[in-house]
Amino acid sequence: MSCFDRRDLGLLLLRLGTGGVLAAHGTQKLFGWFGGHGLAGTGQFMESVGYTPGRASATAAGLAETGGGALLALGFATPAAGAAAAGAMAGAAAVHLPNGFFAQEGGYEYAASLGLAAAGLAVTGPGRLSLDHALGHVLDRGWMVPAALGVTAAATALVVGTRNRRVRLQAEGEQEVLFEG
């Protein structure tokens, strides 16, 4: 019997793919890499979609995506890494929700897919081809999964709820033109 099996290889591939995409996406926000807009441009965008203050929101999202993605790829602190990435993707999905599901229509499909993959890895664990396994799972204990997902869910609900309320109030304050003159 080998030291790892198909499940471990599958988890490695899933971690590398999901974590790599998340980390690249986050570096667009933080550093402007890969055609991104960096903190200044991303901060302006975050403000425009209701996440204020924009620069702080861009920093938090960028760190969750970059850090969570890199840690997922490495298979290190997997519960916290997966939860952080899933929370960031829930925030992104909230922005795209009004556009429906499919990404080609500006929907939340992409963010939901990345978020669910990250959450799934947080729950399943990294497999034996990971730093968590090599280091004796010191940051990948069973109790850490519900703790990380619970704290992240609460923080995400607060942030997204505040953003949604802000967007709704702003929309209510705008009046449509009743008569063209």
GROMACS elastic network, one bead per residue, 0.5 to 0.9 nm:
[ bonds ]
;  ai    aj funct       b0    kb
    1     4     6  0.82092   500
    1     5     6  0.85709   500
    2     5     6  0.67868   500
    3   128     6  0.82645   500
    4     7     6  0.79133   500
    4     8     6  0.59004   500
    4     9     6  0.74313   500
    4   127     6  0.85844   500
    4   128     6  0.64919   500
    4   129     6  0.74055   500
    5     8     6  0.53743   500
    5     9     6  0.64640   500
    5    10     6  0.87036   500
    5   128     6  0.87431   500
    6     9     6  0.50413   500
    6    10     6  0.59647   500
    6    11     6  0.84961   500
    7    10     6  0.50130   500
    7    11     6  0.60912   500
    7    12     6  0.85086   500
    7   127     6  0.73451   500
    8    11     6  0.51379   500
    8    12     6  0.61251   500
    8    13     6  0.86846   500
    8   126     6  0.77588   500
    8   128     6  0.57512   500
    8   129     6  0.61559   500
    8   130     6  0.88995   500
    9    12     6  0.50191   500
    9    13     6  0.62601   500
    9    14     6  0.86143   500
    9   127     6  0.79703   500
    9   128     6  0.85919   500
    9   129     6  0.72661   500
   10    13     6  0.51650   500
   10    14     6  0.61319   500
   10    15     6  0.84941   500
   10   127     6  0.87157   500
   11    15     6  0.58990   500
   11    16     6  0.84202   500
   11   121     6  0.78675   500
   11   124     6  0.88440   500
   11   125     6  0.82661   500
   11   126     6  0.61718   500
   11   127     6  0.60344   500
   11   128     6  0.88223   500
   11   129     6  0.82089   500
   12    15     6  0.50804   500
   12    16     6  0.60273   500
   12    17     6  0.84849   500
   12    73     6  0.76125   500
   12    74     6  0.86227   500
   12    75     6  0.79713   500
   12   126     6  0.71171   500
   12   127     6  0.71403   500
   12   128     6  0.86234   500
   12   129     6  0.63881   500
   12   130     6  0.75185   500
   13    16     6  0.51451   500
   13    17     6  0.60209   500
   13    18     6  0.83853   500
   13    73     6  0.86710   500
   14    17     6  0.52376   500
   14    18     6  0.58560   500
   14    19     6  0.79486   500
   14    73     6  0.83111   500
   14   117     6  0.79728   500
   14   121     6  0.82402   500
   15    18     6  0.53351   500
   15    19     6  0.54112   500
   15    20     6  0.77782   500
   15    69     6  0.83667   500
   15    71     6  0.89828   500
   15    72     6  0.55337   500
   15    74     6  0.75312   500
   15    75     6  0.70579   500
   15   117     6  0.86725   500
   15   118     6  0.81970   500
   15   121     6  0.73800   500
   15   126     6  0.73700   500
   16    19     6  0.52582   500
   16    20     6  0.55177   500
   16    21     6  0.82865   500
   16    69     6  0.86101   500
   16    70     6  0.85898   500
   16    72     6  0.72984   500
   16    74     6  0.75086   500
   16    75     6  0.87988   500
   17    20     6  0.52169   500
   17    21     6  0.61624   500
   17    22     6  0.85648   500
   17    73     6  0.74286   500
   18    21     6  0.53505   500
   18    22     6  0.61700   500
   18    23     6  0.85733   500
   18    69     6  0.69902   500
   18    72     6  0.76815   500
   18    73     6  0.73349   500
   18   114     6  0.65391   500
   18   117     6  0.68943   500
   18   118     6  0.70039   500
   19    22     6  0.51105   500
   19    23     6  0.59680   500
   19    24     6  0.84889   500
   19    65     6  0.84299   500
   19    66     6  0.83685   500
   19    68     6  0.72030   500
   19    70     6  0.56104   500
   19    71     6  0.72374   500
   19    72     6  0.50755   500
   19    74     6  0.82062   500
   19    82     6  0.89125   500
   19    85     6  0.87191   500
   19   114     6  0.89246   500
   19   118     6  0.78473   500
   20    23     6  0.51569   500
   20    24     6  0.60971   500
   20    25     6  0.84744   500
   20    66     6  0.87017   500
   20    69     6  0.60131   500
   20    70     6  0.65979   500
   20    72     6  0.83178   500
   20    73     6  0.62977   500
   21    24     6  0.52114   500
   21    25     6  0.60552   500
   21    26     6  0.85837   500
   21    65     6  0.88841   500
   21    69     6  0.72371   500
   21   114     6  0.84401   500
   22    25     6  0.50353   500
   22    26     6  0.61082   500
   22    27     6  0.86693   500
   22    64     6  0.88164   500
   22    65     6  0.51550   500
   22    66     6  0.61831   500
   22    67     6  0.86639   500
   22    68     6  0.75064   500
   22    70     6  0.77428   500
   22    85     6  0.74077   500
   22   114     6  0.75798   500
   23    26     6  0.50815   500
   23    27     6  0.62308   500
   23    28     6  0.87797   500
   23    62     6  0.84634   500
   23    63     6  0.88463   500
   23    64     6  0.87432   500
   23    65     6  0.54952   500
   23    67     6  0.67237   500
   23    68     6  0.72519   500
   23    70     6  0.55906   500
   23    71     6  0.89438   500
   23    73     6  0.88176   500
   24    27     6  0.52021   500
   24    28     6  0.65358   500
   24    33     6  0.79181   500
   24    34     6  0.74354   500
   24    65     6  0.81234   500
   24    66     6  0.67674   500
   24    69     6  0.81580   500
   24    70     6  0.89564   500
   25    28     6  0.53392   500
   25    29     6  0.70283   500
   25    33     6  0.87551   500
   25    34     6  0.82279   500
   25    36     6  0.81986   500
   25    62     6  0.77951   500
   25    65     6  0.67835   500
   25    66     6  0.71413   500
   25    69     6  0.89679   500
   26    29     6  0.52362   500
   26    30     6  0.62991   500
   26    31     6  0.84309   500
   26    61     6  0.71213   500
   26    63     6  0.66361   500
   26    64     6  0.74531   500
   26    67     6  0.80843   500
   26    69     6  0.82263   500
   27    31     6  0.53661   500
   27    32     6  0.64950   500
   27    33     6  0.57758   500
   27    34     6  0.77637   500
   27    36     6  0.76533   500
   27    38     6  0.78244   500
   27    62     6  0.65018   500
   27    63     6  0.83535   500
   27    65     6  0.80137   500
   27    66     6  0.60119   500
   28    31     6  0.57241   500
   28    34     6  0.59515   500
   28    35     6  0.66435   500
   28    37     6  0.63025   500
   28    38     6  0.59248   500
   28    39     6  0.85488   500
   28    42     6  0.85692   500
   28    62     6  0.77892   500
   29    32     6  0.58384   500
   29    33     6  0.78371   500
   29    36     6  0.60472   500
   29    37     6  0.61558   500
   29    39     6  0.55896   500
   29    40     6  0.86501   500
   29    41     6  0.80853   500
   29    42     6  0.57815   500
   29    43     6  0.84360   500
   29    58     6  0.64541   500
   29    59     6  0.74497   500
   29    61     6  0.78310   500
   29    62     6  0.53225   500
   29    63     6  0.87710   500
   30    33     6  0.79986   500
   30    36     6  0.84376   500
   30    37     6  0.81935   500
   30    39     6  0.52223   500
   30    40     6  0.88897   500
   30    42     6  0.82503   500
   30    58     6  0.74058   500
   30    59     6  0.64470   500
   30    61     6  0.87818   500
   30    62     6  0.54453   500
   30    63     6  0.74951   500
   30    66     6  0.83999   500
   31    36     6  0.75163   500
   31    37     6  0.75883   500
   31    39     6  0.67854   500
   31    62     6  0.89862   500
   32    35     6  0.62539   500
   32    39     6  0.73852   500
   32    41     6  0.86095   500
   32    42     6  0.88509   500
   33    36     6  0.53653   500
   33    37     6  0.77746   500
   33    38     6  0.74040   500
   36    41     6  0.83324   500
   36    42     6  0.80761   500
   37    40     6  0.69613   500
   37    42     6  0.56808   500
   37    43     6  0.89063   500
   38    41     6  0.56946   500
   38    42     6  0.58853   500
   38    43     6  0.81535   500
   38    58     6  0.86206   500
   39    42     6  0.51326   500
   39    43     6  0.55440   500
   39    44     6  0.84009   500
   39    54     6  0.87974   500
   39    55     6  0.61226   500
   39    56     6  0.87020   500
   39    58     6  0.60667   500
   39    59     6  0.66949   500
   39    62     6  0.84896   500
   40    43     6  0.51108   500
   40    44     6  0.63507   500
   40    45     6  0.87817   500
   40    54     6  0.85608   500
   40    55     6  0.65815   500
   40    58     6  0.84209   500
   41    44     6  0.51617   500
   41    45     6  0.63350   500
   41    46     6  0.86525   500
   41    55     6  0.86504   500
   41    58     6  0.89711   500
   42    46     6  0.60351   500
   42    47     6  0.85908   500
   42    54     6  0.75199   500
   42    55     6  0.72466   500
   42    57     6  0.87694   500
   42    58     6  0.57891   500
   42    59     6  0.87972   500
   43    47     6  0.62351   500
   43    48     6  0.86468   500
   43    51     6  0.86697   500
   43    52     6  0.85160   500
   43    53     6  0.77229   500
   43    56     6  0.73103   500
   43    57     6  0.68124   500
   43    58     6  0.51483   500
   43    59     6  0.80298   500
   44    47     6  0.51804   500
   44    48     6  0.63056   500
   44    49     6  0.89355   500
   44    54     6  0.58672   500
   44    55     6  0.72530   500
   44    58     6  0.87268   500
   45    48     6  0.50012   500
   45    49     6  0.64568   500
   45    50     6  0.87958   500
   45    51     6  0.86126   500
   45    54     6  0.72408   500
   45    58     6  0.85941   500
   46    49     6  0.53385   500
   46    50     6  0.63432   500
   46    51     6  0.50305   500
   46    52     6  0.68689   500
   46    53     6  0.79093   500
   46    55     6  0.75675   500
   46    57     6  0.66549   500
   46    58     6  0.65233   500
   47    50     6  0.51904   500
   47    51     6  0.51405   500
   47    52     6  0.53201   500
   47    53     6  0.64825   500
   47    55     6  0.81153   500
   47    57     6  0.83787   500
   48    51     6  0.74682   500
   48    52     6  0.87183   500
   48    54     6  0.81895   500
   49    52     6  0.87393   500
   49    95     6  0.68657   500
   49   163     6  0.81623   500
   49   167     6  0.74536   500
   50    53     6  0.87300   500
   50    54     6  0.82774   500
   50    95     6  0.87189   500
   50   162     6  0.87016   500
   50   163     6  0.52526   500
   50   164     6  0.73483   500
   50   165     6  0.89097   500
   50   166     6  0.62883   500
   50   167     6  0.57109   500
   51    54     6  0.58267   500
   51    56     6  0.89366   500
   51    57     6  0.61854   500
   51    58     6  0.85858   500
   51   159     6  0.81021   500
   51   160     6  0.82366   500
   51   162     6  0.83888   500
   51   163     6  0.56006   500
   51   164     6  0.89165   500
   51   166     6  0.85279   500
   52    55     6  0.77504   500
   52    56     6  0.74607   500
   52    57     6  0.63973   500
   52   163     6  0.78048   500
   53    56     6  0.56140   500
   53    57     6  0.61082   500
   53    58     6  0.86518   500
   54    57     6  0.50193   500
   54    58     6  0.60157   500
   54    59     6  0.85254   500
   55    58     6  0.50065   500
   55    59     6  0.61075   500
   55    60     6  0.86131   500
   56    59     6  0.50090   500
   56    60     6  0.61402   500
   56    61     6  0.85693   500
   57    60     6  0.51378   500
   57    61     6  0.60897   500
   57    62     6  0.83641   500
   58    61     6  0.51923   500
   58    62     6  0.58473   500
   58    63     6  0.84207   500
   59    62     6  0.50672   500
   59    63     6  0.59935   500
   59    64     6  0.84678   500
   60    63     6  0.52476   500
   60    64     6  0.61035   500
   60    65     6  0.85745   500
   60    88     6  0.83006   500
   61    64     6  0.51599   500
   61    65     6  0.60918   500
   61    66     6  0.84123   500
   61    85     6  0.86130   500
   61    87     6  0.88117   500
   61    88     6  0.56061   500
   61    89     6  0.86001   500
   61    91     6  0.83838   500
   61    92     6  0.89101   500
   62    65     6  0.52118   500
   62    66     6  0.58029   500
   62    67     6  0.79963   500
   62    88     6  0.84091   500
   63    66     6  0.51355   500
   63    67     6  0.53508   500
   63    68     6  0.74449   500
   63    84     6  0.88989   500
   64    67     6  0.53954   500
   64    68     6  0.52209   500
   64    69     6  0.76632   500
   64    81     6  0.79656   500
   64    83     6  0.89984   500
   64    84     6  0.52845   500
   64    85     6  0.54700   500
   64    86     6  0.86861   500
   64    87     6  0.79444   500
   64    88     6  0.61658   500
   65    68     6  0.52198   500
   65    69     6  0.54878   500
   65    70     6  0.81559   500
   65    81     6  0.89339   500
   65    84     6  0.73658   500
   65    85     6  0.52715   500
   65    86     6  0.86566   500
   65    88     6  0.65656   500
   65    89     6  0.81988   500
   66    69     6  0.52197   500
   66    70     6  0.59775   500
   66    71     6  0.84613   500
   66    85     6  0.83622   500
   67    70     6  0.52218   500
   67    71     6  0.60316   500
   67    72     6  0.84178   500
   67    81     6  0.72121   500
   67    84     6  0.83353   500
   67    85     6  0.81750   500
   68    71     6  0.52339   500
   68    72     6  0.60113   500
   68    73     6  0.85861   500
   68    78     6  0.84485   500
   68    80     6  0.75863   500
   68    82     6  0.62081   500
   68    83     6  0.78623   500
   68    84     6  0.57212   500
   68    85     6  0.51027   500
   68    86     6  0.86948   500
   68   118     6  0.86318   500
   69    72     6  0.50652   500
   69    73     6  0.61522   500
   69    74     6  0.86403   500
   69    81     6  0.69309   500
   69    82     6  0.77717   500
   69    84     6  0.88090   500
   69    85     6  0.65866   500
   69   118     6  0.83422   500
   70    73     6  0.51297   500
   70    74     6  0.62936   500
   70    75     6  0.85093   500
   70    76     6  0.87170   500
   70    81     6  0.82516   500
   71    74     6  0.50552   500
   71    75     6  0.58543   500
   71    76     6  0.51606   500
   71    77     6  0.66801   500
   71    78     6  0.68441   500
   71    80     6  0.88839   500
   71    81     6  0.57809   500
   71    82     6  0.83574   500
   72    76     6  0.63207   500
   72    77     6  0.77375   500
   72    78     6  0.58562   500
   72    79     6  0.89105   500
   72    81     6  0.58212   500
   72    82     6  0.65061   500
   72    85     6  0.88553   500
   72   118     6  0.77326   500
   72   121     6  0.78693   500
   72   122     6  0.85446   500
   72   126     6  0.77438   500
   73    76     6  0.79152   500
   73   126     6  0.89473   500
   73   130     6  0.85310   500
   74    77     6  0.89449   500
   74    78     6  0.87033   500
   74   126     6  0.86093   500
   74   129     6  0.88950   500
   74   130     6  0.60740   500
   74   131     6  0.61720   500
   74   132     6  0.83579   500
   75    78     6  0.57301   500
   75    81     6  0.86879   500
   75   125     6  0.80999   500
   75   126     6  0.51592   500
   75   127     6  0.78576   500
   75   129     6  0.77537   500
   75   131     6  0.53550   500
   75   132     6  0.57897   500
   75   133     6  0.81165   500
   76    79     6  0.85960   500
   76    80     6  0.89220   500
   76    81     6  0.76186   500
   76   126     6  0.77783   500
   76   130     6  0.68054   500
   76   131     6  0.51926   500
   76   133     6  0.84234   500
   76   135     6  0.89139   500
   76   137     6  0.84662   500
   76   139     6  0.72286   500
   76   140     6  0.77391   500
   77    80     6  0.57058   500
   77    81     6  0.59425   500
   77    82     6  0.84877   500
   77   122     6  0.88772   500
   77   131     6  0.84605   500
   77   132     6  0.65342   500
   77   137     6  0.81090   500
   77   138     6  0.81207   500
   77   140     6  0.56127   500
   78    82     6  0.57791   500
   78    83     6  0.82401   500
   78   121     6  0.71142   500
   78   122     6  0.54036   500
   78   123     6  0.85366   500
   78   125     6  0.63561   500
   78   126     6  0.64395   500
   78   132     6  0.74329   500
   78   139     6  0.74321   500
   78   140     6  0.61088   500
   78   145     6  0.85396   500
   79    82     6  0.53955   500
   79    83     6  0.60770   500
   79    84     6  0.85882   500
   79   119     6  0.81653   500
   79   121     6  0.76221   500
   79   123     6  0.67864   500
   79   124     6  0.89064   500
   79   125     6  0.72722   500
   79   139     6  0.79173   500
   79   140     6  0.62319   500
   79   141     6  0.82465   500
   79   142     6  0.88102   500
   79   144     6  0.62032   500
   79   145     6  0.50170   500
   79   146     6  0.83380   500
   79   147     6  0.85807   500
   79   148     6  0.60983   500
   79   149     6  0.75221   500
   80    83     6  0.51024   500
   80    84     6  0.60048   500
   80    85     6  0.85540   500
   80   122     6  0.71714   500
   80   139     6  0.84334   500
   80   140     6  0.84470   500
   80   144     6  0.75826   500
   80   145     6  0.74868   500
   80   147     6  0.86931   500
   80   148     6  0.53091   500
   80   149     6  0.75965   500
   80   152     6  0.87009   500
   81    84     6  0.52660   500
   81    85     6  0.62399   500
   81    86     6  0.85263   500
   81   118     6  0.78786   500
   81   119     6  0.89485   500
   81   122     6  0.71811   500
   81   148     6  0.86808   500
   82    85     6  0.52439   500
   82    86     6  0.59796   500
   82    87     6  0.85163   500
   82   115     6  0.81885   500
   82   117     6  0.82377   500
   82   119     6  0.51874   500
   82   120     6  0.76590   500
   82   121     6  0.61805   500
   82   123     6  0.82521   500
   82   148     6  0.85586   500
   82   149     6  0.83046   500
   83    86     6  0.50330   500
   83    87     6  0.60550   500
   83    88     6  0.86470   500
   83   115     6  0.85679   500
   83   118     6  0.69051   500
   83   119     6  0.58414   500
   83   121     6  0.89994   500
   83   122     6  0.64193   500
   83   145     6  0.83063   500
   83   148     6  0.59250   500
   83   149     6  0.52149   500
   83   150     6  0.86323   500
   83   151     6  0.86582   500
   83   152     6  0.61106   500
   83   153     6  0.82039   500
   84    87     6  0.51764   500
   84    88     6  0.63511   500
   84    89     6  0.87302   500
   84   118     6  0.84983   500
   84   119     6  0.88250   500
   84   148     6  0.80867   500
   84   149     6  0.82291   500
   84   152     6  0.65548   500
   85    88     6  0.51685   500
   85    89     6  0.62506   500
   85    90     6  0.86611   500
   85   114     6  0.81191   500
   85   115     6  0.64373   500
   85   118     6  0.61644   500
   85   119     6  0.78178   500
   86    89     6  0.50745   500
   86    90     6  0.61484   500
   86    91     6  0.87162   500
   86   111     6  0.88065   500
   86   112     6  0.84536   500
   86   114     6  0.72956   500
   86   116     6  0.66377   500
   86   117     6  0.80273   500
   86   118     6  0.55706   500
   86   119     6  0.56540   500
   86   149     6  0.86761   500
   86   152     6  0.82800   500
   86   153     6  0.89189   500
   87    90     6  0.50432   500
   87    91     6  0.64136   500
   87    92     6  0.87746   500
   87   115     6  0.72156   500
   87   119     6  0.88379   500
   87   149     6  0.85859   500
   87   152     6  0.60152   500
   87   153     6  0.67583   500
   87   155     6  0.81854   500
   87   156     6  0.57546   500
   87   157     6  0.89572   500
   88    91     6  0.51616   500
   88    92     6  0.64113   500
   88    93     6  0.87152   500
   88   111     6  0.87273   500
   88   115     6  0.76875   500
   88   156     6  0.78201   500
   89    93     6  0.59817   500
   89    94     6  0.85395   500
   89   110     6  0.88146   500
   89   111     6  0.50875   500
   89   112     6  0.65165   500
   89   113     6  0.86631   500
   89   114     6  0.68103   500
   89   115     6  0.50357   500
   89   116     6  0.86257   500
   90    94     6  0.62432   500
   90    95     6  0.89291   500
   90   111     6  0.70494   500
   90   112     6  0.69521   500
   90   115     6  0.66387   500
   90   156     6  0.72888   500
   90   157     6  0.89692   500
   90   160     6  0.81397   500
   91    94     6  0.52548   500
   91    95     6  0.68824   500
   91   111     6  0.86526   500
   91   156     6  0.69425   500
   91   157     6  0.88291   500
   91   159     6  0.78871   500
   91   160     6  0.59977   500
   92    95     6  0.53613   500
   92    96     6  0.66742   500
   92    97     6  0.87596   500
   92   108     6  0.76044   500
   92   111     6  0.61255   500
   92   112     6  0.84642   500
   93    96     6  0.50984   500
   93    97     6  0.58227   500
   93   107     6  0.78050   500
   93   109     6  0.78159   500
   93   110     6  0.81812   500
   93   111     6  0.53899   500
   93   112     6  0.62317   500
   93   115     6  0.89044   500
   94    97     6  0.51719   500
   94    98     6  0.80145   500
   94   108     6  0.75714   500
   94   160     6  0.70174   500
   94   164     6  0.80604   500
   95    98     6  0.73161   500
   95    99     6  0.86515   500
   95   107     6  0.86712   500
   95   108     6  0.78703   500
   95   164     6  0.88057   500
   96    99     6  0.55750   500
   96   100     6  0.72551   500
   96   101     6  0.82161   500
   96   103     6  0.86307   500
   96   106     6  0.61856   500
   96   109     6  0.85923   500
   96   111     6  0.85157   500
   97   100     6  0.55917   500
   97   101     6  0.70814   500
   97   106     6  0.85672   500
   97   107     6  0.59493   500
   97   108     6  0.55624   500
   98   101     6  0.86996   500
   98   106     6  0.87381   500
   98   107     6  0.72694   500
   98   108     6  0.85962   500
   99   102     6  0.79994   500
   99   103     6  0.85915   500
   99   105     6  0.63343   500
   99   106     6  0.55322   500
   99   108     6  0.74700   500
  100   103     6  0.82763   500
  100   105     6  0.72049   500
  100   106     6  0.74042   500
  100   108     6  0.67226   500
  100   109     6  0.83761   500
  101   104     6  0.89839   500
  101   105     6  0.78280   500
  101   106     6  0.79975   500
  101   108     6  0.51999   500
  101   109     6  0.52089   500
  101   110     6  0.88295   500
  102   105     6  0.56668   500
  102   106     6  0.67219   500
  102   108     6  0.64981   500
  102   109     6  0.52450   500
  102   110     6  0.79838   500
  103   108     6  0.61621   500
  103   109     6  0.53792   500
  103   110     6  0.61784   500
  103   111     6  0.88958   500
  104   107     6  0.69977   500
  106   109     6  0.85986   500
  107   110     6  0.77688   500
  107   111     6  0.87056   500
  108   111     6  0.54803   500
  108   112     6  0.59400   500
  108   113     6  0.84966   500
  109   112     6  0.52316   500
  109   113     6  0.60721   500
  109   114     6  0.87268   500
  110   113     6  0.52000   500
  110   114     6  0.63243   500
  110   115     6  0.85394   500
  111   114     6  0.53063   500
  111   115     6  0.59962   500
  111   116     6  0.85054   500
  112   115     6  0.50242   500
  112   116     6  0.59351   500
  112   117     6  0.84265   500
  113   116     6  0.52797   500
  113   117     6  0.61304   500
  113   118     6  0.85848   500
  114   117     6  0.51669   500
  114   118     6  0.61331   500
  114   119     6  0.85967   500
  115   118     6  0.51261   500
  115   119     6  0.60996   500
  115   120     6  0.84377   500
  116   119     6  0.50252   500
  116   120     6  0.58940   500
  116   121     6  0.85084   500
  117   120     6  0.50003   500
  117   121     6  0.62106   500
  117   122     6  0.86512   500
  118   121     6  0.51643   500
  118   122     6  0.62700   500
  118   123     6  0.87799   500
  119   123     6  0.63075   500
  119   124     6  0.85940   500
  119   149     6  0.79028   500
  120   123     6  0.51564   500
  120   124     6  0.59484   500
  120   125     6  0.81735   500
  121   124     6  0.50240   500
  121   125     6  0.54116   500
  121   126     6  0.64881   500
  122   125     6  0.55611   500
  122   126     6  0.77508   500
  122   140     6  0.89151   500
  122   145     6  0.64359   500
  122   148     6  0.86501   500
  122   149     6  0.81516   500
  123   142     6  0.88662   500
  123   145     6  0.61071   500
  123   146     6  0.83279   500
  123   149     6  0.88456   500
  124   127     6  0.81598   500
  125   132     6  0.88217   500
  125   140     6  0.75129   500
  125   145     6  0.89685   500
  126   129     6  0.73364   500
  126   130     6  0.60603   500
  126   131     6  0.84824   500
  126   132     6  0.71568   500
  126   133     6  0.77660   500
  126   140     6  0.87646   500
  127   130     6  0.62683   500
  127   132     6  0.83298   500
  127   133     6  0.70530   500
  128   131     6  0.82991   500
  128   132     6  0.79787   500
  128   133     6  0.53144   500
  128   134     6  0.75527   500
  129   132     6  0.85409   500
  129   133     6  0.69802   500
  129   134     6  0.78819   500
  130   133     6  0.53766   500
  130   134     6  0.63348   500
  130   135     6  0.86979   500
  131   135     6  0.59598   500
  131   136     6  0.84785   500
  131   137     6  0.81460   500
  132   135     6  0.52839   500
  132   136     6  0.62263   500
  132   138     6  0.70009   500
  132   139     6  0.67900   500
  132   140     6  0.64111   500
  133   136     6  0.52061   500
  133   137     6  0.53616   500
  133   138     6  0.86858   500
  133   140     6  0.85412   500
  134   137     6  0.74841   500
  135   138     6  0.65592   500
  135   139     6  0.86634   500
  136   139     6  0.84438   500
  136   140     6  0.84819   500
  137   141     6  0.63035   500
  138   141     6  0.66435   500
  139   144     6  0.77822   500
  140   143     6  0.84639   500
  140   144     6  0.65116   500
  140   145     6  0.77611   500
  141   144     6  0.53242   500
  141   145     6  0.72720   500
  142   145     6  0.58263   500
  142   146     6  0.79395   500
  143   146     6  0.61138   500
  143   147     6  0.64279   500
  143   148     6  0.87347   500
  144   148     6  0.57532   500
  144   149     6  0.83002   500
  145   148     6  0.53583   500
  145   149     6  0.60845   500
  145   150     6  0.82872   500
  146   149     6  0.51304   500
  146   150     6  0.56026   500
  146   151     6  0.82990   500
  147   150     6  0.51337   500
  147   151     6  0.60390   500
  147   152     6  0.83800   500
  148   151     6  0.53894   500
  148   152     6  0.60211   500
  148   153     6  0.84135   500
  149   152     6  0.51149   500
  149   153     6  0.58535   500
  149   154     6  0.85290   500
  150   153     6  0.50648   500
  150   154     6  0.61848   500
  150   155     6  0.86197   500
  151   154     6  0.52227   500
  151   155     6  0.61896   500
  151   156     6  0.84670   500
  152   155     6  0.51282   500
  152   156     6  0.58512   500
  152   157     6  0.83415   500
  153   156     6  0.50947   500
  153   157     6  0.59390   500
  153   158     6  0.85369   500
  154   157     6  0.51466   500
  154   158     6  0.62501   500
  154   159     6  0.87256   500
  155   158     6  0.51458   500
  155   159     6  0.61936   500
  155   160     6  0.85062   500
  156   159     6  0.51211   500
  156   160     6  0.58104   500
  156   161     6  0.79840   500
  157   160     6  0.52938   500
  157   161     6  0.55592   500
  157   162     6  0.82310   500
  158   161     6  0.51384   500
  158   162     6  0.60204   500
  158   163     6  0.85287   500
  159   162     6  0.52307   500
  159   163     6  0.61760   500
  159   164     6  0.86134   500
  160   164     6  0.59711   500
  160   165     6  0.84755   500
  161   164     6  0.50790   500
  161   165     6  0.60947   500
  161   166     6  0.85222   500
  162   165     6  0.51558   500
  162   166     6  0.61453   500
  162   167     6  0.86646   500
  163   166     6  0.50446   500
  163   167     6  0.61702   500
  163   168     6  0.85638   500
  164   167     6  0.51034   500
  164   168     6  0.60487   500
  164   169     6  0.85517   500
  165   168     6  0.50785   500
  165   169     6  0.60900   500
  165   170     6  0.84881   500
  166   169     6  0.52577   500
  166   170     6  0.61286   500
  166   171     6  0.86289   500
  167   170     6  0.50978   500
  167   171     6  0.61502   500
  167   172     6  0.86433   500
  168   171     6  0.50987   500
  168   172     6  0.61760   500
  168   173     6  0.86539   500
  169   172     6  0.50424   500
  169   173     6  0.62208   500
  169   174     6  0.88604   500
  170   173     6  0.51269   500
  170   174     6  0.66065   500
  171   174     6  0.53019   500
  171   175     6  0.81803   500
  172   175     6  0.73476   500
  175   178     6  0.85245   500
  177   180     6  0.68909   500
